[in-house]
Amino acid sequence: MQKLLTTKEVAEMLRMRIETIVRKAEQGLLPAVKIGGRWRIPQDRLEQWFREKEAASADAVGKKPGKPIVLKTYHMGGSRDTYSRKDIYKDL
């Protein structure tokens, strides 16, 4: 029989609040089963879930944002030149 962890044990392992673990279990974001009105998390399923999350995080690291950042430009008084915010505040 597999070991079932309490929400308190999982909260300590993941360094989260118990309420967060319960909410994630209720939302189906954490592999959990309700036994006798209390949530229990099978240890082997939790470890598998954690490995999947870890792999997804590793894949996301280093990806560039899809949309480039475009700075607004401003006309400065009587000058006909156009300046970006970066140009205006570069010496501050």
DSSP file (Angstrom, degrees, kcal/mol; ACC not computed):
  #  RESIDUE AA STRUCTURE BP1 BP2  ACC     N-H-->O    O-->H-N    N-H-->O    O-->H-N    TCO  KAPPA ALPHA  PHI   PSI    X-CA   Y-CA   Z-CA
    1    1 A M              0   0    0      0, 0.0     2,-0.1     0, 0.0     0, 0.0   0.000 360.0 360.0 360.0 136.6    0.0    0.0    0.0
    2    2 A Q        -     0   0    0      1,-0.1     2,-0.3    41,-0.0     0, 0.0  -0.385 360.0-102.9 -76.2 153.5    1.3    3.4   -0.9
    3    3 A K        -     0   0    0     -2,-0.1    40,-2.8    39,-0.0     2,-0.5  -0.596  29.8-149.6 -79.1 132.9    2.0    6.1    1.7
    4    4 A L  E     -A   42   0A   0     -2,-0.3     2,-0.3    38,-0.2    -1,-0.0  -0.903  10.5-150.7-103.9 128.5   -0.6    8.8    2.0
    5    5 A L  E     -A   41   0A   0     36,-3.1    36,-2.6    -2,-0.5     2,-0.1  -0.706  11.7-125.9 -97.5 148.3    0.6   12.2    3.1
    6    6 A T  E  >  -A   40   0A   0     -2,-0.3     4,-2.2    34,-0.2     5,-0.2  -0.418  28.0-109.1 -82.4 165.8   -1.5   14.7    5.1
    7    7 A T  H  > S+     0   0    0     32,-0.5     4,-2.5     1,-0.2     5,-0.1   0.845 120.9  55.6 -64.4 -32.0   -1.9   18.3    3.9
    8    8 A K  H  > S+     0   0    0      2,-0.2     4,-2.1     1,-0.2    -1,-0.2   0.920 107.4  47.8 -66.2 -43.4    0.3   19.4    6.7
    9    9 A E  H  > S+     0   0    0      2,-0.2     4,-2.2     1,-0.2    -2,-0.2   0.912 114.4  46.2 -63.7 -42.5    3.1   17.1    5.6
   10   10 A V  H  X S+     0   0    0     -4,-2.2     4,-2.7     2,-0.2     5,-0.2   0.900 110.1  54.0 -67.1 -40.4    2.8   18.3    2.0
   11   11 A A  H  X>S+     0   0    0     -4,-2.5     5,-2.3     1,-0.2     4,-0.8   0.900 110.3  46.9 -60.5 -41.0    2.7   21.9    3.1
   12   12 A E  H  <5S+     0   0    0     -4,-2.1    -1,-0.2     3,-0.2    -2,-0.2   0.898 112.6  50.0 -67.2 -40.4    5.9   21.5    5.0
   13   13 A M  H  <5S+     0   0    0     -4,-2.2    -2,-0.2     1,-0.2    -1,-0.2   0.913 120.3  34.6 -63.8 -43.1    7.6   19.7    2.1
   14   14 A L  H  <5S-     0   0    0     -4,-2.7    -1,-0.2    -5,-0.1    -2,-0.2   0.455 107.0-123.7 -92.3  -1.8    6.6   22.4   -0.4
   15   15 A R  T  <5 +     0   0    0     -4,-0.8     2,-0.3     1,-0.2    -3,-0.2   0.938  68.6 126.4  55.5  50.9    6.9   25.3    2.1
   16   16 A M      < -     0   0    0     -5,-2.3    -1,-0.2    -6,-0.2     2,-0.2  -0.813  66.6 -91.2-126.5 168.5    3.4   26.4    1.5
   17   17 A R     >  -     0   0    0     -2,-0.3     4,-1.7     1,-0.1     3,-0.4  -0.512  32.2-121.0 -78.1 152.0    0.5   27.1    3.8
   18   18 A I  H  > S+     0   0    0      1,-0.2     4,-2.5     2,-0.2     5,-0.2   0.885 114.0  58.1 -59.2 -40.0   -1.9   24.2    4.5
   19   19 A E  H  > S+     0   0    0      1,-0.2     4,-2.5     2,-0.2    -1,-0.2   0.863 103.9  52.2 -59.4 -37.1   -4.8   26.3    3.1
   20   20 A T  H  > S+     0   0    0     -3,-0.4     4,-2.5     2,-0.2    -1,-0.2   0.907 109.2  49.0 -66.2 -42.3   -2.9   26.6   -0.2
   21   21 A I  H  X S+     0   0    0     -4,-1.7     4,-2.2     2,-0.2    -2,-0.2   0.920 112.3  48.4 -62.9 -44.6   -2.5   22.8   -0.4
   22   22 A V  H  X S+     0   0    0     -4,-2.5     4,-2.6     2,-0.2    -2,-0.2   0.926 112.0  49.3 -61.5 -45.5   -6.2   22.3    0.4
   23   23 A R  H  X S+     0   0    0     -4,-2.5     4,-2.0     1,-0.2     6,-0.2   0.908 111.3  48.8 -62.3 -42.9   -7.2   24.9   -2.3
   24   24 A K  H  X>S+     0   0    0     -4,-2.5     5,-2.4     2,-0.2     6,-1.1   0.875 111.6  50.1 -65.1 -36.7   -5.0   23.2   -4.9
   25   25 A A  H ><5S+     0   0    0     -4,-2.2     3,-0.8     4,-0.2    -2,-0.2   0.917 110.9  49.0 -65.6 -43.9   -6.4   19.8   -4.0
   26   26 A E  H 3<5S+     0   0    0     -4,-2.6    -2,-0.2     1,-0.2    -1,-0.2   0.853 112.2  48.4 -63.8 -35.8  -10.0   21.2   -4.3
   27   27 A Q  H 3<5S-     0   0    0     -4,-2.0    -1,-0.2    -5,-0.2    -2,-0.2   0.534 114.5-116.6 -82.9  -6.7   -9.2   22.7   -7.7
   28   28 A G  T <<5S+     0   0    0     -3,-0.8    -3,-0.2    -4,-0.5    -2,-0.1   0.651  83.0 120.5  80.4  14.5   -7.6   19.6   -9.0
   29   29 A L  S   <S+     0   0    0     -5,-2.4    -4,-0.2    -6,-0.2    -5,-0.1   0.588  71.5  47.5 -85.6 -11.5   -4.2   21.2   -9.3
   30   30 A L  S    S-     0   0    0     -6,-1.1     2,-0.8    -8,-0.1    -2,-0.2  -0.992  95.5-109.9-130.2 135.3   -2.6   18.8   -6.9
   31   31 A P        +     0   0    0      0, 0.0     2,-0.3     0, 0.0    -6,-0.1  -0.532  63.4 141.3 -69.6 107.7   -3.0   15.0   -7.0
   32   32 A A        -     0   0    0     -2,-0.8     2,-0.3    -7,-0.2     9,-0.2  -0.975  39.2-151.0-147.5 156.6   -5.1   14.3   -3.9
   33   33 A V  E     -B   40   0A   0      7,-3.0     7,-3.0    -2,-0.3     2,-0.6  -0.963  21.0-127.5-128.2 148.3   -8.0   12.1   -2.7
   34   34 A K  E     +B   39   0A   0     -2,-0.3     2,-0.5     5,-0.2     5,-0.2  -0.863  29.0 178.4 -99.6 120.9  -10.5   12.9   -0.1
   35   35 A I  E >  S-B   38   0A   0      3,-3.1     3,-1.6    -2,-0.6    -2,-0.0  -0.980  70.5 -14.7-124.8 119.0  -10.8   10.3    2.6
   36   36 A G  T 3  S-     0   0    0     -2,-0.5    -1,-0.1     1,-0.3     3,-0.1   0.834 128.4 -53.2  59.9  33.7  -13.2   10.7    5.5
   37   37 A G  T 3  S+     0   0    0      1,-0.2     2,-0.4    -3,-0.0    -1,-0.3   0.474 120.7  99.6  82.7   1.3  -13.6   14.4    4.8
   38   38 A R  E <  S- B   0  35A   0     -3,-1.6    -3,-3.1   -32,-0.0     2,-0.3  -0.938  73.9-115.8-123.2 145.7   -9.8   15.1    4.8
   39   39 A W  E     - B   0  34A   0     -2,-0.4   -32,-0.5    -5,-0.2     2,-0.4  -0.582  29.7-175.0 -79.8 136.7   -7.5   15.4    1.9
   40   40 A R  E     -AB   6  33A   0     -7,-3.0    -7,-3.0    -2,-0.3   -34,-0.2  -0.987  11.9-151.5-130.0 142.7   -4.7   12.9    1.5
   41   41 A I  E     -A    5   0A   0    -36,-2.6   -36,-3.1    -2,-0.4     2,-0.2  -0.956  18.4-128.4-118.7 117.1   -2.0   13.0   -1.1
   42   42 A P  E  >  -A    4   0A   0      0, 0.0     4,-2.3     0, 0.0   -38,-0.2  -0.459  17.8-139.0 -63.5 129.3   -0.4    9.8   -2.3
   43   43 A Q  H  > S+     0   0    0    -40,-2.8     4,-2.5     1,-0.2     5,-0.2   0.893  99.1  50.2 -61.5 -43.6    3.4   10.2   -2.0
   44   44 A D  H  > S+     0   0    0    -41,-0.3     4,-1.9     1,-0.2    -1,-0.2   0.883 112.4  47.3 -65.7 -36.6    4.3    8.5   -5.3
   45   45 A R  H  > S+     0   0    0      2,-0.2     4,-2.6     1,-0.2    -1,-0.2   0.858 111.0  52.4 -70.6 -34.8    1.8   10.7   -7.2
   46   46 A L  H  X S+     0   0    0     -4,-2.3     4,-2.6     2,-0.2    -2,-0.2   0.921 109.7  48.6 -65.1 -43.6    3.1   13.8   -5.5
   47   47 A E  H  X S+     0   0    0     -4,-2.5     4,-2.3     2,-0.2    -2,-0.2   0.902 112.8  47.9 -63.4 -40.6    6.6   13.0   -6.5
   48   48 A Q  H  X S+     0   0    0     -4,-1.9     4,-2.2     2,-0.2    -2,-0.2   0.921 111.9  49.8 -64.2 -44.1    5.5   12.4  -10.1
   49   49 A W  H  X S+     0   0    0     -4,-2.6     4,-2.3     1,-0.2    -2,-0.2   0.904 110.8  50.3 -59.3 -43.1    3.6   15.6  -10.1
   50   50 A F  H  X S+     0   0    0     -4,-2.6     4,-2.7     1,-0.2    -1,-0.2   0.911 108.8  50.8 -64.8 -42.8    6.6   17.5   -8.7
   51   51 A R  H  X S+     0   0    0     -4,-2.3     4,-2.4     1,-0.2    -1,-0.2   0.896 110.7  49.9 -61.4 -40.1    8.9   16.0  -11.4
   52   52 A E  H  X S+     0   0    0     -4,-2.2     4,-2.3     2,-0.2    -2,-0.2   0.916 112.2  46.8 -64.6 -42.6    6.5   17.1  -14.1
   53   53 A K  H  X S+     0   0    0     -4,-2.3     4,-2.2     2,-0.2    -2,-0.2   0.895 111.9  51.5 -64.5 -40.0    6.3   20.6  -12.7
   54   54 A E  H  X S+     0   0    0     -4,-2.7     4,-2.1     2,-0.2    -2,-0.2   0.910 110.7  47.7 -63.8 -42.8   10.1   20.7  -12.4
   55   55 A A  H  X S+     0   0    0     -4,-2.4     4,-2.0     1,-0.2    -2,-0.2   0.901 111.2  50.7 -65.2 -41.4   10.5   19.6  -16.1
   56   56 A A  H  X S+     0   0    0     -4,-2.3     4,-1.6     1,-0.2    -1,-0.2   0.883 110.6  49.7 -64.1 -37.9    8.0   22.2  -17.2
   57   57 A S  H  X S+     0   0    0     -4,-2.2     4,-1.3     1,-0.2    -1,-0.2   0.896 109.1  51.7 -66.8 -40.1    9.8   24.9  -15.3
   58   58 A A  H  < S+     0   0    0     -4,-2.1    -2,-0.2     1,-0.2    -1,-0.2   0.870 109.3  50.7 -65.2 -35.9   13.1   23.9  -16.8
   59   59 A D  H  < S+     0   0    0     -4,-2.0    -1,-0.2     1,-0.2    -2,-0.2   0.853 109.0  51.7 -68.0 -34.5   11.6   24.1  -20.3
   60   60 A A  H >< S+     0   0    0     -4,-1.6     3,-1.5    -5,-0.2    -1,-0.2   0.735  87.2  99.5 -76.1 -23.1   10.3   27.6  -19.6
   61   61 A V  T 3< S+     0   0    0     -4,-1.3     3,-0.1     1,-0.2    -3,-0.0  -0.448  89.1  16.5 -68.5 132.0   13.6   29.0  -18.5
   62   62 A G  T 3  S+     0   0    0      1,-0.3     2,-0.3    -2,-0.2    -1,-0.2   0.356  87.6 134.8  91.1  -5.8   15.4   30.9  -21.1
   63   63 A K    <   -     0   0    0     -3,-1.5    -1,-0.3     1,-0.1     3,-0.1  -0.571  52.4-129.0 -77.3 139.9   12.5   31.4  -23.4
   64   64 A K        -     0   0    0     -2,-0.3    -1,-0.1    -3,-0.1     2,-0.0  -0.567  29.7 -96.8 -84.8 150.1   12.1   34.9  -24.7
   65   65 A P        -     0   0    0      0, 0.0    -1,-0.1     0, 0.0     0, 0.0  -0.375  30.1-129.7 -63.0 147.1    8.8   36.8  -24.5
   66   66 A G  S    S+     0   0    0      1,-0.1    -2,-0.0    -3,-0.1     0, 0.0   0.786  88.8  58.1 -71.5 -29.0    6.8   36.5  -27.6
   67   67 A K  S    S-     0   0    0      0, 0.0    -1,-0.1     0, 0.0     2,-0.0  -0.899  82.8-129.2-110.4 126.0    6.1   40.2  -28.0
   68   68 A P        -     0   0    0      0, 0.0     2,-0.5     0, 0.0    -2,-0.1  -0.347  26.2-111.8 -69.8 153.0    8.9   42.8  -28.3
   69   69 A I        -     0   0    0     -2,-0.0     2,-0.5     2,-0.0     0, 0.0  -0.740  30.1-162.2 -86.7 127.3    8.8   45.9  -26.1
   70   70 A V        -     0   0    0     -2,-0.5     2,-0.3     0, 0.0     0, 0.0  -0.953   8.6-144.4-114.1 122.3    8.2   49.1  -28.0
   71   71 A L        -     0   0    0     -2,-0.5     2,-0.1     1,-0.1    -2,-0.0  -0.659  18.9-121.0 -85.4 138.8    9.1   52.3  -26.2
   72   72 A K        -     0   0    0     -2,-0.3    13,-0.9     1,-0.0     2,-0.3  -0.412  24.3-139.0 -70.9 152.7    6.9   55.4  -26.8
   73   73 A T  E     -C   84   0B   0     11,-0.2     2,-0.4    -2,-0.1    11,-0.3  -0.881  13.6-157.2-115.2 151.9    8.6   58.4  -28.3
   74   74 A Y  E     -C   83   0B   0      9,-3.4     9,-2.6    -2,-0.3     2,-0.5  -0.958  16.1-130.2-130.1 143.4    8.0   62.0  -27.3
   75   75 A H  E     -C   82   0B   0     -2,-0.4     2,-0.9     7,-0.2     7,-0.2  -0.807  26.0-141.0 -89.8 132.5    8.4   65.4  -29.0
   76   76 A M    >   -     0   0    0      5,-0.8     3,-2.2    -2,-0.5     5,-0.2  -0.797  38.8 -85.0-103.8  97.8   10.3   67.8  -26.7
   77   77 A G  T 3  S-     0   0    0     -2,-0.9    -1,-0.0     1,-0.3    -2,-0.0  -0.147 107.6  -3.9  52.4-126.1    8.9   71.3  -26.9
   78   78 A G  T 3  S+     0   0    0     -3,-0.0    -1,-0.3     2,-0.0     2,-0.1   0.583 108.9 105.4 -77.7 -10.9   10.4   73.4  -29.7
   79   79 A S    <   -     0   0    0     -3,-2.2    -3,-0.2     1,-0.1     0, 0.0  -0.440  60.5-152.6 -72.8 142.9   12.8   70.6  -30.8
   80   80 A R        +     0   0    0     -2,-0.1    -1,-0.1    -5,-0.1     2,-0.1   0.508  67.0 101.3 -90.4  -5.9   11.9   68.7  -34.0
   81   81 A D        -     0   0    0     -5,-0.2    -5,-0.8     1,-0.0     2,-0.4  -0.406  68.4-133.5 -77.8 156.4   13.7   65.6  -32.7
   82   82 A T  E     -C   75   0B   0     -7,-0.2     2,-0.4    -2,-0.1    -7,-0.2  -0.932  22.3-168.4-111.8 134.4   11.9   62.6  -31.2
   83   83 A Y  E     -C   74   0B   0     -9,-2.6    -9,-3.4    -2,-0.4     2,-0.2  -0.924  14.0-137.7-123.7 146.2   13.1   61.1  -28.0
   84   84 A S  E  >  -C   73   0B   0     -2,-0.4     4,-2.1   -11,-0.3     3,-0.2  -0.563  34.6-106.5 -91.5 165.8   12.3   57.9  -26.2
   85   85 A R  H  > S+     0   0    0    -13,-0.9     4,-2.2     1,-0.2     5,-0.1   0.870 122.5  57.9 -58.4 -36.7   11.8   57.7  -22.5
   86   86 A K  H  > S+     0   0    0      1,-0.2     4,-0.6     2,-0.2    -1,-0.2   0.906 106.9  47.3 -60.7 -42.3   15.2   56.0  -22.3
   87   87 A D  H  4 S+     0   0    0     -3,-0.2     3,-0.5     1,-0.2     4,-0.3   0.891 111.5  51.1 -65.6 -39.5   16.9   58.9  -24.0
   88   88 A I  H  < S+     0   0    0     -4,-2.1     3,-0.3     1,-0.2    -2,-0.2   0.898 120.3  32.0 -66.1 -41.9   15.2   61.5  -21.7
   89   89 A Y  H >< S+     0   0    0     -4,-2.2     3,-1.3     1,-0.2    -1,-0.2   0.301  85.1 105.7-102.3   9.5   16.1   59.8  -18.5
   90   90 A K  T 3< S+     0   0    0     -4,-0.6    -1,-0.2    -3,-0.5    -2,-0.1   0.794  82.4  47.4 -63.6 -29.3   19.5   58.2  -19.4
   91   91 A D  T 3         0   0    0     -3,-0.3    -1,-0.3    -4,-0.3    -2,-0.1   0.463 360.0 360.0 -92.4  -0.9   21.6   60.8  -17.4
   92   92 A L    <         0   0    0     -3,-1.3    -1,-0.2    -4,-0.0    -2,-0.1   0.471 360.0 360.0 -82.7 360.0   19.5   60.7  -14.2
